[in-house]
């Protein structure tokens, strides 16, 4: 899939499903409620969005300091918008990282640190959501009650998160075990013909070097960069709180009964699931699923409008800024190249590795 196709698919799914949701939910009372909406509360929702962007940008700065690097707040904001753009055009919201790593590398941040910073940023969000979601299900069991598909997806994602964090901890505490698994994987790929026999040693050496760099960068977060890392955790929680406060503002703006805690927990469950939807930027599923889930919080004739307004404030605005930044800062050609550049194991192995084991970034 090309970058252009990913963006087009995102727009088609988002607007197509939005149209279906509106057609099946909007009635005369919907328009009356929208026209009577409190503009001040809508402005407050926009303010929360801006605050969430600022928290995310400051989190990038804190994680960079924890890794022994310095980046400005303005660059942190650029990285935030690029993350939204990259996630919008890739399945399972996986495309934000490559754009961020590329920009950090151009700003003289070593590749290993750039990967550690961007990966940790995502893992912090998933860890917090992974802790909040089980609590949400216990406090508000009706969120999943009777929804067998939603329960199945939730269980799968929970297992995925646990496995991911086990691997992260092993990479920090037991790097030799990860290297061993890397050797086994390389030999397995050799049998399948993916890795040529003459490059096996280079691939294994590259894996060992990357594990060492990865381990070193993460250890910095918990040693000399501990204060900055703790600040990043706090900013991560504040970022999610700002994002989660948008929906209550939208509900209150329309004069509907508001249950703040229930709205927060519903968004936590939903956002957790959206990270693992295979469509670009979770498009389609976010609009349709949002209407179904928010129907527990507001009347059905307002659920579709609420879901689409929520997506507009929390995603579409940032994605639009990301498109502008990607085109003006990188250019469409470079952006397309980053999107397509997924080096193979053998490509990485063929990259020159200095004899002393040091990376020349």
PATORZA-449148 format. One record per residue: residue in one letter; y, z, x negated of N, C-alpha, C in turn. Coordinates in steps of 0.001 Angstrom, whole numbers. Layout:
BEGIN
BAKOL  type      npy      npz      npx     capy     capz     capx      cpy      cpz      cpx
BAKOL     a        Y        Z        X        Y        Z        X        Y        Z        X
...
//
This chain:
BEGIN
BAKOL  type      npy      npz      npx     capy     capz     capx      cpy      cpz      cpx
BAKOL     x    -1192        0     -842        0        0        0     1244        0     -879
BAKOL     x     2210     -893     -564     3456     -928    -1317     4429      102     -759
BAKOL     x     5481      366    -1539     6502     1312    -1100     7148      828      193
BAKOL     x     7449     -468      229     8085    -1034     1428     7183     -891     2659
BAKOL     x     5885    -1168     2482     4947    -1037     3598     4812      414     4043
BAKOL     x     4808     1339     3072     4728     2752     3417     5914     3195     4243
BAKOL     x     7119     2718     3864     8327     3079     4601     8320     2462     5994
BAKOL     x     7888     1196     6081     7825      524     7385     6810     1219     8291
BAKOL     x     5647     1581     7730     4625     2271     8522     5136     3614     9016
BAKOL     x     5866     4324     8160     6452     5599     8562     7394     5409     9749
BAKOL     x     8258     4395     9661     9230     4161    10731     8536     3725    12020
BAKOL     x     7550     2838    11901     6855     2356    13097     6119     3483    13812
BAKOL     x     5389     4304    13038     4642     5401    13648     5581     6447    14234
BAKOL     x     6625     6777    13479     7559     7810    13943     8253     7395    15234
BAKOL     x     8846     6195    15229     9592     5758    16403     8659     5346    17537
BAKOL     x     7494     4773    17201     6555     4381    18245     6024     5578    19009
BAKOL     x     5557     6596    18280     5030     7795    18941     6156     8551    19637
BAKOL     x     7334     8576    19042     8481     9238    19676     8781     8603    21034
BAKOL     x     8729     7280    21085     8986     6581    22347     7937     6949    23397
BAKOL     x     6668     7025    22976     5611     7398    23911     5780     8839    24394
BAKOL     x     6140     9725    23472     6330    11134    23833     7471    11274    24831
BAKOL     x     8576    10582    24576     9723    10664    25478     9386    10059    26840
BAKOL     x     8675     8946    26837     8327     8294    28100     7432     9175    28971
BAKOL     x     6610    10005    28337     5669    10838    29098     6219    12220    29439
BAKOL     x     7397    12551    28935     7894    13919    29154     9287    13996    29768
BAKOL     x    10122    13019    29505    11515    13101    29960    11627    12851    31452
BAKOL     x    12466    13666    32116    12794    13442    33527    14283    13693    33721
BAKOL     x    14725    13720    34957    16159    13876    35238    16693    15203    34729
BAKOL     x    15894    16272    34840    16342    17583    34356    16506    17605    32839
BAKOL     x    15729    16769    32146    15834    16710    30690    17232    16258    30275
BAKOL     x    17713    15185    30888    19029    14667    30539    20122    15674    30861
BAKOL     x    19990    16356    31988    21002    17349    32362    21037    18487    31342
BAKOL     x    19852    18946    30928    19778    20029    29937    20362    19585    28603
BAKOL     x    20098    18348    28204    20622    17848    26930    22146    17745    26957
BAKOL     x    22684    17274    28080    24137    17131    28177    24846    18481    28171
BAKOL     x    24149    19514    28626    24741    20858    28660    24450    21664    27392
BAKOL     x    23853    21040    26385    23472    21741    25156    24701    22312    24453
BAKOL     x    24511    23477    23845    25583    24166    23113    25742    23523    21726
BAKOL     x    26875    22841    21540    27114    22133    20281    27183    23105    19106
BAKOL     x    27661    24323    19349    27792    25306    18263    26429    25680    17689
BAKOL     x    25433    25802    18572    24088    26127    18091    23445    24939    17383
BAKOL     x    23786    23725    17795    23311    22541    17077    23925    22483    15676
BAKOL     x    25192    22864    15596    25852    22920    14289    25208    23997    13411
BAKOL     x    24807    25109    14037    24126    26166    13286    22786    25667    12751
BAKOL     x    22079    24868    13562    20819    24274    13097    21065    23399    11883
BAKOL     x    22134    22616    11924    22484    21764    10776    22822    22611     9560
BAKOL     x    23467    23748     9779    23801    24653     8686    22531    25218     8045
BAKOL     x    21549    25548     8874    20265    26034     8341    19571    24958     7502
BAKOL     x    19689    23694     7925    19111    22595     7152    19763    22506     5779
BAKOL     x    21093    22573     5742    21805    22553     4466    21421    23724     3587
BAKOL     x    21265    24903     4197    20856    26088     3433    19451    25919     2869
BAKOL     x    18555    25288     3645    17188    25045     3167    17202    24111     1964
BAKOL     x    18030    23062     2010    18159    22154      865    18650    22902     -372
BAKOL     x    19641    23757     -167    20200    24516    -1295    19154    25459    -1899
BAKOL     x    18365    26105    -1041    17308    26993    -1530    16264    26214    -2328
BAKOL     x    15921    25028    -1839    14929    24212    -2537    15471    23759    -3894
BAKOL     x    16745    23345    -3926    17357    22922    -5186    17417    24078    -6176
BAKOL     x    17819    25253    -5686    17878    26433    -6551    16489    26834    -7037
BAKOL     x    15460    26590    -6206    14087    26878    -6610    13673    25987    -7785
BAKOL     x    14034    24711    -7742    13756    23826    -8874    14408    24356   -10150
BAKOL     x    15652    24791   -10021    16373    25325   -11184    15672    26566   -11731
BAKOL     x    15228    27454   -10839    14562    28688   -11262    13231    28391   -11937
BAKOL     x    12454    27466   -11379    11170    27107   -11984    11365    26436   -13338
BAKOL     x    12415    25633   -13454    12713    25012   -14751    13052    26076   -15795
BAKOL     x    13855    27071   -15404    14177    28166   -16340    12922    28939   -16715
BAKOL     x    12040    29147   -15730    10788    29862   -16012     9937    29104   -17020
BAKOL     x    10078    27771   -17043     9324    26941   -17982    10089    26699   -19279
BAKOL     x    11250    27373   -19430    12026    27232   -20663    12934    26027   -20692
BAKOL     x    13242    25443   -19514    14121    24281   -19434    15337    24627   -18590
BAKOL     x    16367    23787   -18687    17586    23981   -17905    17901    22712   -17130
BAKOL     x    18031    22839   -15824    18509    21721   -15019    19614    22242   -14108
BAKOL     x    20568    21373   -13796    21685    21758   -12958    21348    21770   -11482
BAKOL     x    22194    22437   -10689    21961    22517    -9243    22032    21137    -8608
BAKOL     x    22922    20287    -9106    23053    18939    -8551    21757    18163    -8740
BAKOL     x    21152    18268    -9921    19866    17611   -10161    18786    18199    -9257
BAKOL     x    18839    19521    -9050    17890    20161    -8146    17982    19598    -6736
BAKOL     x    19207    19306    -6289    19385    18714    -4961    18820    17296    -4917
BAKOL     x    19042    16540    -5989    18483    15187    -6070    16955    15238    -5993
BAKOL     x    16362    16183    -6729    14899    16329    -6714    14393    16703    -5321
BAKOL     x    15160    17513    -4610    14789    17904    -3247    14737    16698    -2328
BAKOL     x    15781    15871    -2355    15828    14691    -1483    14761    13667    -1874
BAKOL     x    14531    13505    -3192    13491    12582    -3635    12114    13035    -3168
BAKOL     x    11915    14348    -3115    10640    14878    -2625    10411    14454    -1183
BAKOL     x    11421    14600     -342    11277    14205     1061    11001    12710     1176
BAKOL     x    11710    11900      402    11519    10457      440    10105    10077       -6
BAKOL     x     9664    10648    -1124     8329    10334    -1629     7238    10740     -659
BAKOL     x     7405    11884      -17     6412    12352      952     6373    11470     2197
BAKOL     x     7524    10878     2549     7605    10081     3774     6839     8770     3673
BAKOL     x     6629     8273     2459     6010     6949     2312     4594     7021     1762
BAKOL     x     4023     8230     1667     2671     8368     1119     1806     9237     2033
BAKOL     x      509     8956     2081     -397     9779     2892     -459    11208     2369
BAKOL     x     -654    12148     3275     -791    13571     2948      394    14092     2134
BAKOL     x     1567    13434     2296     2811    13882     1674     2650    14125      171
BAKOL     x     1947    13197     -481     1616    13390    -1895     2552    12681    -2858
BAKOL     x     3503    11895    -2349     4296    11036    -3235     5564    11639    -3783
BAKOL     x     5913    12866    -3380     7161    13439    -3885     7109    13772    -5361
BAKOL     x     5947    14248    -5832     5800    14683    -7216     6108    13623    -8259
BAKOL     x     5526    12392    -8168     5792    11382    -9185     7271    11062    -9376
BAKOL     x     8032    10987    -8273     9462    10725    -8397    10166    11869    -9123
BAKOL     x     9802    13101    -8792    10428    14267    -9427    10084    14333   -10914
BAKOL     x     8813    14107   -11238     8399    14155   -12648     9119    13082   -13456
BAKOL     x     9272    11884   -12865     9951    10788   -13562    11405    11155   -13860
BAKOL     x    12101    11680   -12852    13515    12036   -13045    13648    13171   -14056
BAKOL     x    12767    14171   -13975    12805    15270   -14943    12548    14755   -16357
BAKOL     x    11606    13822   -16504    11302    13255   -17818    12508    12512   -18380
BAKOL     x    13229    11793   -17517    14431    11093   -17950    15548    12068   -18343
BAKOL     x    15463    13283   -17830    16439    14329   -18181    15927    15196   -19333
BAKOL     x    14974    14667   -20098    14464    15303   -21320    13572    16518   -21058
BAKOL     x    13036    16638   -19844    12052    17690   -19570    10673    17129   -19910
BAKOL     x     9922    17754   -20826     8597    17247   -21211     7703    17017   -19993
BAKOL     x     6839    16035   -20120     5995    15628   -18996     5137    16782   -18474
BAKOL     x     4530    17546   -19386     3684    18663   -18965     4452    19696   -18169
BAKOL     x     5681    19994   -18606     6499    20966   -17876     6941    20403   -16526
BAKOL     x     7269    19112   -16506     7677    18500   -15243     6580    18578   -14203
BAKOL     x     5341    18303   -14629     4205    18393   -13710     4003    19827   -13243
BAKOL     x     4105    20787   -14176     3926    22193   -13822     4995    22656   -12834
BAKOL     x     6239    22229   -13048     7351    22630   -12170     7152    22080   -10762
BAKOL     x     6875    20783   -10654     6738    20179    -9330     5485    20661    -8609
BAKOL     x     4397    20832    -9352     3162    21315    -8737     3325    22747    -8241
BAKOL     x     3981    23589    -9043     4181    24983    -8653     5070    25080    -7431
BAKOL     x     6073    24220    -7350     6969    24203    -6186     6181    23983    -4897
BAKOL     x     5259    23005    -4924     4445    22722    -3744     3450    23840    -3473
BAKOL     x     2818    24352    -4521     1817    25401    -4346     2432    26686    -3798
BAKOL     x     3663    26982    -4191     4332    28177    -3656     4496    28050    -2144
BAKOL     x     4936    26874    -1700     5104    26656     -259     3769    26784      467
BAKOL     x     2736    26158      -84     1424    26213      556      841    27622      542
BAKOL     x     1093    28369     -536      584    29736     -603     1231    30600      471
BAKOL     x     2555    30476      615     3257    31274     1628     2778    30899     3023
BAKOL     x     2657    29595     3280     2150    29156     4580      708    29605     4782
BAKOL     x      -86    29554     3693    -1479    29988     3778    -1618    31460     4094
BAKOL     x     -607    32263     3734     -619    33682     4061      -86    33949     5469
BAKOL     x      904    33136     5884     1543    33356     7185      662    32852     8328
BAKOL     x      -11    31716     8119     -763    31092     9212    -1871    31987     9770
BAKOL     x    -2736    32596     8923    -3743    33502     9507    -3098    34651    10287
BAKOL     x    -1962    35142     9778    -1233    36192    10485     -738    35677    11834
BAKOL     x     -259    34416    11845      228    33822    13092     -886    33698    14118
BAKOL     x    -2066    33298    13663    -3194    33128    14577    -3634    34472    15162
BAKOL     x    -3520    35544    14365    -3879    36875    14842    -2848    37383    15842
BAKOL     x    -1563    37195    15517     -490    37701    16382     -356    36869    17652
BAKOL     x     -458    35520    17491     -309    34614    18634    -1559    33752    18770
BAKOL     x    -2668    34309    19248    -3935    33543    19323    -3864    32348    20257
BAKOL     x    -2899    32332    21200    -2822    31210    22137    -2379    29916    21460
BAKOL     x    -1881    30014    20207    -1470    28810    19485    -2658    27871    19273
BAKOL     x    -3850    28423    19092    -5049    27608    18878    -6046    27727    20027
BAKOL     x    -5722    28522    21023    -6650    28772    22107    -6957    27485    22878
BAKOL     x    -8250    27164    22965    -8668    25978    23694    -8466    24666    22957
BAKOL     x    -7937    24708    21751    -7672    23483    20987    -8715    23378    19873
BAKOL     x    -9884    22834    20208   -10999    22769    19261   -10670    21909    18052
BAKOL     x    -9996    20759    18287    -9643    19887    17169    -8694    20600    16211
BAKOL     x    -7696    21276    16782    -6724    21988    15960    -7396    23099    15171
BAKOL     x    -8360    23779    15796    -9102    24833    15096    -9909    24248    13936
BAKOL     x   -10530    23090    14171   -11313    22460    13105   -10457    22051    11927
BAKOL     x    -9310    21428    12209    -8401    21019    11141    -7873    22241    10398
BAKOL     x    -7538    23284    11144    -7034    24509    10528    -8072    25101     9576
BAKOL     x    -9327    25130    10001   -10385    25679     9147   -10551    24855     7877
BAKOL     x   -10526    23519     8030   -10657    22628     6867    -9525    22862     5869
BAKOL     x    -8294    22935     6383    -7132    23102     5509    -7179    24461     4810
BAKOL     x    -7615    25489     5535    -7700    26820     4941    -8685    26824     3771
BAKOL     x    -9832    26158     3947   -10808    26041     2857   -10200    25267     1689
BAKOL     x    -9480    24195     1993    -8838    23374      963    -7854    24199      143
BAKOL     x    -7060    25023      823    -6078    25857      121    -6774    26866     -782
BAKOL     x    -7822    27505     -271    -8546    28496    -1072    -9135    27844    -2321
BAKOL     x    -9752    26673    -2161   -10343    25967    -3306    -9260    25576    -4311
BAKOL     x    -8128    25091    -3814    -7034    24681    -4695    -6534    25840    -5533
BAKOL     x    -6342    26999    -4900    -5836    28150    -5638    -6877    28715    -6595
BAKOL     x    -8151    28600    -6249    -9200    29011    -7186    -9146    28151    -8441
BAKOL     x    -8969    26836    -8257    -8877    25924    -9407    -7634    26217   -10243
BAKOL     x    -6510    26514    -9581    -5290    26842   -10323    -5489    28106   -11152
BAKOL     x    -6078    29132   -10536    -6315    30388   -11270    -7290    30177   -12421
BAKOL     x    -8335    29374   -12194    -9284    29095   -13267    -8611    28348   -14405
BAKOL     x    -7691    27422   -14070    -7009    26664   -15114    -6120    27557   -15969
BAKOL     x    -5690    28682   -15396    -4846    29621   -16142    -5696    30654   -16875
BAKOL     x    -6712    31186   -16186    -7512    32271   -16751    -8730    31789   -17525
BAKOL     x    -9298    30646   -17122   -10516    30142   -17765   -10356    28666   -18134
BAKOL     x    -9424    28325   -19012    -9210    26912   -19359   -10438    26258   -19986
BAKOL     x   -11263    27048   -20702   -12463    26473   -21318   -13435    25963   -20268
BAKOL     x   -13497    26656   -19128   -14368    26211   -18046   -13872    24886   -17470
BAKOL     x   -12554    24757   -17316   -11982    23509   -16811   -12259    22368   -17787
BAKOL     x   -12147    22644   -19088   -12450    21620   -20098   -13912    21180   -19997
BAKOL     x   -14795    22152   -19764   -16218    21830   -19632   -16445    20925   -18436
BAKOL     x   -15818    21261   -17308   -15933    20416   -16124   -15364    19028   -16394
BAKOL     x   -14284    18962   -17190   -13687    17681   -17540   -14649    16817   -18349
BAKOL     x   -15376    17457   -19275   -16369    16711   -20063   -17492    16181   -19186
BAKOL     x   -17974    17032   -18272   -19035    16611   -17355   -18553    15443   -16490
BAKOL     x   -17328    15544   -15982   -16782    14474   -15143   -16649    13171   -15932
BAKOL     x   -16194    13284   -17183   -16041    12087   -18017   -17374    11393   -18241
BAKOL     x   -18409    12166   -18540   -19742    11586   -18749   -20283    10963   -17466
BAKOL     x   -19968    11574   -16341   -20387    11026   -15052   -19687     9695   -14785
BAKOL     x   -18370     9647   -15105   -17610     8404   -14932   -18110     7316   -15891
BAKOL     x   -18593     7744   -17072   -19158     6777   -18019   -20408     6120   -17419
BAKOL     x   -21240     6920   -16782   -22451     6377   -16164   -22121     5404   -15045
BAKOL     x   -21013     5661   -14352   -20607     4769   -13260   -19880     3536   -13771
BAKOL     x   -19575     3504   -15078   -18890     2357   -15653   -17382     2421   -15564
BAKOL     x   -16826     3563   -15073   -15373     3711   -14961   -14752     3904   -16340
BAKOL     x   -15422     4659   -17196   -14961     4910   -18563   -15892     4196   -19534
BAKOL     x   -15318     3437   -20453   -16120     2717   -21443   -16670     3687   -22483
BAKOL     x   -17870     3443   -23002   -18493     4355   -23966   -17625     4629   -25191
BAKOL     x   -16897     3591   -25673   -16104     3774   -26892   -14846     4616   -26683
BAKOL     x   -14495     4899   -25416   -13298     5703   -25159   -13626     7108   -24670
BAKOL     x   -14902     7461   -24599   -15288     8771   -24060   -14651     9911   -24842
BAKOL     x   -14715     9847   -26178   -14151    10927   -26994   -12641    11043   -26798
BAKOL     x   -11967     9898   -26692   -10513     9927   -26486   -10166    10523   -25124
BAKOL     x   -10958    10190   -24112   -10715    10746   -22776   -10894    12262   -22788
BAKOL     x   -11984    12728   -23419   -12240    14170   -23483   -11126    14868   -24251
BAKOL     x   -10681    14240   -25341    -9599    14832   -26127    -8306    14899   -25321
BAKOL     x    -8039    13845   -24555    -6846    13832   -23701    -6926    14922   -22642
BAKOL     x    -8077    15082   -22017    -8249    16127   -21002    -8012    17506   -21612
BAKOL     x    -8582    17751   -22791    -8400    19048   -23454    -6939    19311   -23752
BAKOL     x    -6231    18270   -24218    -4804    18428   -24529    -3994    18732   -23279
BAKOL     x    -4296    18004   -22179    -3556    18218   -20936    -3828    19607   -20361
BAKOL     x    -5069    20075   -20452    -5399    21417   -19974    -4647    22465   -20780
BAKOL     x    -4555    22267   -22100    -3816    23207   -22945    -2335    23226   -22583
BAKOL     x    -1735    22029   -22405     -315    21960   -22039      -72    22595   -20676
BAKOL     x     -920    22267   -19728     -825    22798   -18369     -927    24322   -18392
BAKOL     x    -1925    24827   -19143    -2139    26268   -19230     -954    26962   -19864
BAKOL     x     -425    26369   -20948      719    26959   -21642     1935    27047   -20738
BAKOL     x     2213    25951   -19996     3389    25926   -19130     3279    26940   -17998
BAKOL     x     2083    27079   -17419     1924    28053   -16344     1993    29484   -16862
BAKOL     x     1482    29713   -18059     1566    31063   -18631     3019    31474   -18872
BAKOL     x     3865    30506   -19163     5287    30805   -19352     5902    31385   -18087
BAKOL     x     5415    30917   -16914     5950    31434   -15659     5726    32942   -15525
BAKOL     x     4617    33434   -16092     4240    34832   -15913     4546    35693   -17137
BAKOL     x     5220    35131   -18128     5572    35904   -19329     7079    35914   -19496
BAKOL     x     7584    35066   -20364     9024    35062   -20620     9826    34558   -19422
BAKOL     x     9191    33795   -18523     9921    33279   -17365     9609    34007   -16073
BAKOL     x     9107    35255   -16179     8667    35980   -14982     9803    36211   -13988
BAKOL     x    10984    36609   -14481    12103    36878   -13566    12492    35621   -12793
BAKOL     x    12562    34505   -13487    12917    33249   -12828    11821    32826   -11861
BAKOL     x    10563    33094   -12218     9450    32746   -11334     9490    33591   -10060
BAKOL     x     9789    34874   -10190     9909    35737    -9013    11076    35286    -8129
BAKOL     x    12170    34838    -8776    13298    34300    -8018    12867    33052    -7247
BAKOL     x    12041    32218    -7876    11552    31009    -7203    10701    31368    -5987
BAKOL     x     9901    32427    -6080     9093    32871    -4938    10009    33309    -3795
BAKOL     x    11048    34084    -4131    12002    34534    -3109    12711    33349    -2460
BAKOL     x    13137    32371    -3279    13813    31185    -2748    12871    30356    -1886
BAKOL     x    11578    30359    -2219    10593    29643    -1409    10496    30251      -12
BAKOL     x    10468    31572       50    10408    32254     1349    11693    32017     2138
BAKOL     x    12841    32060     1446    14125    31842     2105    14234    30400     2597
BAKOL     x    13716    29473     1808    13718    28052     2200    12946    27848     3505
BAKOL     x    11748    28432     3586    10942    28288     4799    11601    28984     5988
BAKOL     x    12205    30139     5745    12874    30851     6835    14021    30018     7410
BAKOL     x    14776    29347     6532    15870    28490     6998    15327    27317     7810
BAKOL     x    14266    26683     7312    13660    25561     8040    13126    26024     9399
BAKOL     x    12467    27178     9406    11882    27689    10647    12946    28143    11642
BAKOL     x    14158    28400    11176    15228    28849    12072    15869    27698    12839
BAKOL     x    15537    26450    12457    16114    25293    13140    15609    25210    14579
BAKOL     x    14309    25354    14769    13734    25235    16117    14308    26274    17085
BAKOL     x    14386    27560    16723    15010    28516    17640    16440    28134    18022
BAKOL     x    17187    27563    17072    18552    27125    17381    18542    25998    18413
BAKOL     x    17613    25062    18263    17526    23946    19206    17147    24437    20597
BAKOL     x    16186    25364    20660    15756    25897    21959    16898    26665    22619
BAKOL     x    17583    27503    21834    18697    28280    22380    19844    27372    22796
BAKOL     x    20085    26285    22051    21177    25365    22383    20985    24734    23756
BAKOL     x    19725    24556    24166    19443    23954    25470    19367    24988    26586
BAKOL     x    19663    26254    26242    19677    27302    27243    18311    27709    27737
BAKOL     x    17280    27473    26940    15908    27807    27334    15529    29188    26807
BAKOL     x    14584    29867    27456    14130    31183    26967    13572    31053    25548
BAKOL     x    13943    32001    24707    13579    31917    23287    12759    33122    22870
BAKOL     x    11615    32858    22240    10803    33889    21610    10782    33575    20115
BAKOL     x    11673    34226    19367    11934    33838    17977    10676    33913    17117
BAKOL     x     9943    35016    17202     8755    35183    16365     7706    34127    16689
BAKOL     x     7518    33855    17984     6535    32847    18377     6929    31469    17851
BAKOL     x     8223    31162    17874     8701    29878    17361     8462    29768    15858
BAKOL     x     8690    30863    15135     8467    30875    13686     6989    30651    13369
BAKOL     x     6122    31376    14059     4689    31289    13787     4121    29923    14169
BAKOL     x     4600    29356    15272     4131    28035    15698     4481    26989    14643
BAKOL     x     5691    27067    14093     6093    26110    13053     5276    26292    11779
BAKOL     x     4960    27539    11440     4161    27791    10242     2797    27134    10350
BAKOL     x     2153    27291    11521      847    26668    11744      959    25155    11670
BAKOL     x     1981    24611    12335     2139    23159    12414     2458    22550    11048
BAKOL     x     3390    23149    10319     3761    22621     9007     2581    22676     8046
BAKOL     x     1790    23730     8158      593    23888     7335     -355    22702     7544
BAKOL     x     -557    22316     8808    -1455    21214     9127     -878    19864     8689
BAKOL     x      447    19698     8795     1066    18414     8485      919    18027     7017
BAKOL     x      737    18999     6136      571    18697     4719     -680    17858     4458
BAKOL     x    -1616    17832     5398    -2897    17182     5165    -3194    16079     6172
BAKOL     x    -2134    15561     6789    -2280    14423     7705    -2239    13134     6880
BAKOL     x    -3186    12196     7094    -3289    11012     6240    -2223     9945     6437
BAKOL     x    -1403    10027     7493     -373     9006     7689      819     9296     6782
BAKOL     x     1611     8259     6408     2790     8482     5563     3748     9499     6173
BAKOL     x     4015    10568     5435     4933    11587     5924     4479    12277     7183
BAKOL     x     3177    12238     7474     2622    12814     8710     3238    12185     9945
BAKOL     x     3754    10945     9797     4422    10263    10900     3465    10048    12062
BAKOL     x     3992    10091    13246     3178     9936    14450     2550    11247    14873
BAKOL     x     1778    11836    13975     1128    13116    14274     2184    14207    14428
BAKOL     x     3214    14168    13591     4264    15190    13653     4998    15136    14990
BAKOL     x     5328    13932    15448     6060    13797    16705     5174    14134    17898
BAKOL     x     3980    13552    17930     3081    13813    19057     2538    15222    19049
BAKOL     x     2086    15692    17884     1576    17055    17777     2654    18088    18002
BAKOL     x     3879    17780    17537     4987    18706    17751     5275    18896    19231
BAKOL     x     5241    17794    19980     5473    17899    21430     4395    18744    22086
BAKOL     x     3127    18540    21670     2025    19306    22258     2141    20784    21927
BAKOL     x     2482    21099    20658     2567    22494    20243     3804    23173    20817
BAKOL     x     4947    22482    20786     6181    23080    21293     6175    23198    22817
BAKOL     x     5210    22501    23453     5046    22671    24889     4623    24082    25258
BAKOL     x     4142    24863    24270     3828    26270    24491     5086    27125    24523
BAKOL     x     6191    26577    23975     7423    27351    23833     8488    26958    24854
BAKOL     x     8464    25693    25282     9477    25187    26217     8778    24417    27334
BAKOL     x     9457    24173    28464     8862    23354    29533     8492    21969    29006
BAKOL     x     7461    21349    29599     6980    20074    29092     8061    18993    29106
BAKOL     x     8945    19029    30104     9971    17988    30165    10984    18097    29027
BAKOL     x    10938    19223    28262    11820    19387    27108    11047    19375    25792
BAKOL     x     9703    19351    25867     8892    19458    24653     9072    18240    23739
BAKOL     x     9073    17029    24320     9222    15829    23508    10571    15762    22830
BAKOL     x    11621    16027    23584    12974    16021    23017    13096    17063    21920
BAKOL     x    12525    18232    22151    12593    19311    21161    11876    18919    19872
BAKOL     x    10688    18320    20010     9914    17924    18827    10655    16877    18008
BAKOL     x    11239    15886    18672    11927    14813    17960    13217    15325    17332
BAKOL     x    13934    16197    18052    15144    16785    17474    14801    17644    16259
BAKOL     x    13691    18363    16352    13229    19189    15218    12921    18318    14011
BAKOL     x    12236    17195    14232    11932    16276    13135    13206    15671    12549
BAKOL     x    14169    15358    13417    15422    14771    12939    16140    15725    11989
BAKOL     x    16243    16984    12388    16961    17960    11567    16185    18313    10297
BAKOL     x    14886    18545    10432    14119    19070     9288    13573    17996     8353
BAKOL     x    13436    16748     8814    12834    15702     7982    13699    14452     7850
BAKOL     x    14077    13848     8982    14729    12547     8930    16031    12570     8125
BAKOL     x    16815    13622     8268    18075    13713     7520    17814    13714     6013
BAKOL     x    16849    14534     5576    16540    14617     4149    15914    13324     3633
BAKOL     x    15068    12686     4460    14461    11418     4056    15546    10355     3882
BAKOL     x    16508    10327     4795    17620     9387     4673    18397     9599     3387
BAKOL     x    18661    10856     3045    19339    11157     1783    18468    10737      603
BAKOL     x    17154    10922      733    16232    10538     -332    16233     9041     -585
BAKOL     x    16307     8245      492    16376     6788      340    17631     6394     -428
BAKOL     x    18761     6993      -53    20033     6690     -730    19953     7050    -2213
BAKOL     x    19435     8243    -2504    19335     8700    -3892    18382     7812    -4686
BAKOL     x    17217     7476    -4098    16232     6658    -4812    16798     5293    -5162
BAKOL     x    17508     4673    -4219    18050     3333    -4460    19222     3379    -5448
BAKOL     x    20111     4353    -5297    21297     4403    -6162    20983     4943    -7551
BAKOL     x    20106     5946    -7634    19814     6573    -8923    18774     5781    -9713
BAKOL     x    17722     5322    -9031    16615     4660    -9714    16623     3148    -9541
BAKOL     x    17130     2679    -8406    17010     1265    -8092    15687     1009    -7391
BAKOL     x    15657       31    -6488    14443     -202    -5714    13277     -642    -6597
BAKOL     x    13568    -1436    -7627    12506    -1916    -8505    11813     -785    -9238
BAKOL     x    12600      136    -9821    12033     1282   -10533    11287     2185    -9560
BAKOL     x    11866     2382    -8367    11226     3211    -7347     9857     2644    -6963
BAKOL     x     9782     1322    -6797     8511      669    -6474     7512      841    -7616
BAKOL     x     8013      751    -8864     7134      886   -10028     6553     2294   -10117
BAKOL     x     7385     3312    -9879     6904     4697    -9892     5871     4898    -8802
BAKOL     x     6141     4310    -7632     5236     4447    -6485     3856     3876    -6807
BAKOL     x     3829     2767    -7546     2570     2099    -7844     1904     2613    -9100
BAKOL     x     2642     3306    -9979     2078     3665   -11280     1164     4861   -11144
BAKOL     x     -113     4595   -11029    -1141     5639   -10976    -2102     5372   -12126
BAKOL     x    -1786     5847   -13349    -2592     5523   -14511    -4016     6013   -14362
BAKOL     x    -4933     5210   -14814    -6345     5588   -14771    -6661     6542   -15901
BAKOL     x    -7869     7094   -15857    -8291     7995   -16919    -8279     7275   -18257
BAKOL     x    -8709     6019   -18234    -8792     5282   -19481    -7401     4940   -20006
BAKOL     x    -6449     4639   -19100    -5081     4389   -19539    -4528     5598   -20247
BAKOL     x    -4776     6792   -19688    -4276     8015   -20308    -4910     8222   -21669
BAKOL     x    -6171     7893   -21771    -6872     8080   -23040    -6339     7152   -24110
BAKOL     x    -5935     5949   -23716    -5468     4978   -24694    -4052     5253   -25167
BAKOL     x    -3351     6167   -24483    -2023     6546   -24951    -2168     7266   -26288
BAKOL     x    -1261     7005   -27201    -1380     7565   -28547    -1312     9083   -28517
BAKOL     x    -2251     9728   -29166    -2281    11183   -29292    -2127    11534   -30758
BAKOL     x    -1078    12270   -31131     -878    12630   -32523    -2048    13444   -33048
BAKOL     x    -2307    13321   -34330    -3450    13986   -34936    -3344    15503   -34899
BAKOL     x    -2114    16039   -34852    -1972    17485   -34857    -2086    18086   -33474
BAKOL     x    -2365    17228   -32470    -2550    17741   -31102    -1249    18000   -30375
BAKOL     x     -100    17704   -30997     1186    17935   -30359     1563    16710   -29543
BAKOL     x     2216    16929   -28407     2683    15830   -27574     4055    15375   -28060
BAKOL     x     4255    14060   -28128     5580    13520   -28479     6263    13089   -27213
BAKOL     x     6981    13990   -26559     7657    13655   -25300     9033    13060   -25586
//
